[in-house]
Amino acid sequence: MTDDPRGTGNRDEPPDDEAALSARLQRLGKRLAQANRPSENGSGPRQIANLSGFARGFRLSTELVAGVIVGAMIGWFLDRWLRISPWGLIVFLLLGFAAGVLNVMRAAGVVRDRRLND
Amino acid sequence: MAVDPIHQFRIIDLFPITKIGNTEIFFTNSAAFMMIAVAGITAFLVGATAKRSLVPSRLQSAAELSYEFVASTVRSTAGSEGMKFFPFVFTLFMFILTVNMIGLIPFSFTVTSQIIITAALALTVFLIVVIYGLVRNGLRFFNLFVPKGVPIYILPLIVFIEILSFLSRPISHSVRLFANMLAGHITLQVFASFIILLGTGLGVIGWIGGSLPFLIVVMLFALETLVAFLQAYVFAILTCIYLNDAIHPGH
């Protein structure tokens, strides 16, 4: 197990970011597409591409929604606890939205992955 | 004839186990399928490693393949220090993979299509990350929320956003697995019900027309098999990424 059968490379410096996942998923998708190419079914590779697009879209949307939900929940509980309605919900919904966008950008590999995207 | 696509996700109480307060605790079909999965994994791994021959048998090389697959994932994502979490990640991966695959067998129950299961798994990962990170790094763990090179006047805002982003992890982690399995199984059921609706509604023409949704069901099934594997992989690798944050926070 000293060699890396899948050629993911660079294991001594662990990527510190979720951006690594999208890169890995892309590599997995490529490998799957390569593995499927010899099949006689002509629509094989296209379907794999569709799937990885579907999986990617699913991942990005859950990231965004999760951020908004967490913000809304914290805001709502702060409102009930401190009786400052509606300010907690307003502020934390916006912060949650920002966090969701940050999640999406990380998952899509837009931020903090100059090292990994090559 | 109406086919209810949600019916397959119903929890059935098989027999009562114990009573806590006024709530009876039942052994459900979900618990039964989880036990089947655990028994299956145990039988597979124990059986595969019983002989430990130098030239591996088919079963043994399957077990070695799954070990090396997870081990290389852990090592490349969380570093060699992350290997102390290998048993945890391997358990998660094998459990989710087996449960997803069992769920693909017709008339079986998909454990991961219940959000309480995936949420419990994701919260376990989350708590391990937080507790291990605090124990290992002390207060330096909170460096995770303070990115470097941010001007001081927007730092409070960024820290808030980073904390919310961190808290949203268990949600996206659990919802992704749950929603993928739920959506896939509902789609399969809906397209399969088209075959029956066409066949019983229109007679011979219906059976001929029903071959179209049948073709789609076959293709969807292949897709679902891939999704079942991919989601187990995604769950495992996200676990590694989160564990990496606990091991090396200041990055």
Boltz contact constraints between the chains, C-beta under 6 A:
constraints:
  - contact:
      token1: [A, 1]
      token2: [B, 68]
      max_distance: 6.0
  - contact:
      token1: [A, 8]
      token2: [B, 76]
      max_distance: 6.0
  - contact:
      token1: [A, 11]
      token2: [B, 75]
      max_distance: 6.0
  - contact:
      token1: [A, 11]
      token2: [B, 76]
      max_distance: 6.0
  - contact:
      token1: [A, 14]
      token2: [B, 78]
      max_distance: 6.0
  - contact:
      token1: [A, 14]
      token2: [B, 79]
      max_distance: 6.0
  - contact:
      token1: [A, 14]
      token2: [B, 244]
      max_distance: 6.0
  - contact:
      token1: [A, 16]
      token2: [B, 251]
      max_distance: 6.0
  - contact:
      token1: [A, 18]
      token2: [B, 241]
      max_distance: 6.0
  - contact:
      token1: [A, 21]
      token2: [B, 237]
      max_distance: 6.0
  - contact:
      token1: [A, 62]
      token2: [B, 172]
      max_distance: 6.0
  - contact:
      token1: [A, 62]
      token2: [B, 175]
      max_distance: 6.0
  - contact:
      token1: [A, 62]
      token2: [B, 176]
      max_distance: 6.0
  - contact:
      token1: [A, 63]
      token2: [B, 172]
      max_distance: 6.0
  - contact:
      token1: [A, 66]
      token2: [B, 168]
      max_distance: 6.0
  - contact:
      token1: [A, 66]
      token2: [B, 171]
      max_distance: 6.0
  - contact:
      token1: [A, 66]
      token2: [B, 172]
      max_distance: 6.0
  - contact:
      token1: [A, 67]
      token2: [B, 168]
      max_distance: 6.0
  - contact:
      token1: [A, 69]
      token2: [B, 171]
      max_distance: 6.0
  - contact:
      token1: [A, 70]
      token2: [B, 164]
      max_distance: 6.0
  - contact:
      token1: [A, 70]
      token2: [B, 167]
      max_distance: 6.0
  - contact:
      token1: [A, 70]
      token2: [B, 168]
      max_distance: 6.0
  - contact:
      token1: [A, 71]
      token2: [B, 164]
      max_distance: 6.0
  - contact:
      token1: [A, 95]
      token2: [B, 160]
      max_distance: 6.0
  - contact:
      token1: [A, 95]
      token2: [B, 161]
      max_distance: 6.0
  - contact:
      token1: [A, 95]
      token2: [B, 164]
      max_distance: 6.0
  - contact:
      token1: [A, 96]
      token2: [B, 164]
      max_distance: 6.0
  - contact:
      token1: [A, 98]
      token2: [B, 161]
      max_distance: 6.0
  - contact:
      token1: [A, 99]
      token2: [B, 161]
      max_distance: 6.0
  - contact:
      token1: [A, 99]
      token2: [B, 164]
      max_distance: 6.0
  - contact:
      token1: [A, 99]
      token2: [B, 165]
      max_distance: 6.0
  - contact:
      token1: [A, 102]
      token2: [B, 161]
      max_distance: 6.0
  - contact:
      token1: [A, 102]
      token2: [B, 165]
      max_distance: 6.0
  - contact:
      token1: [A, 103]
      token2: [B, 165]
      max_distance: 6.0
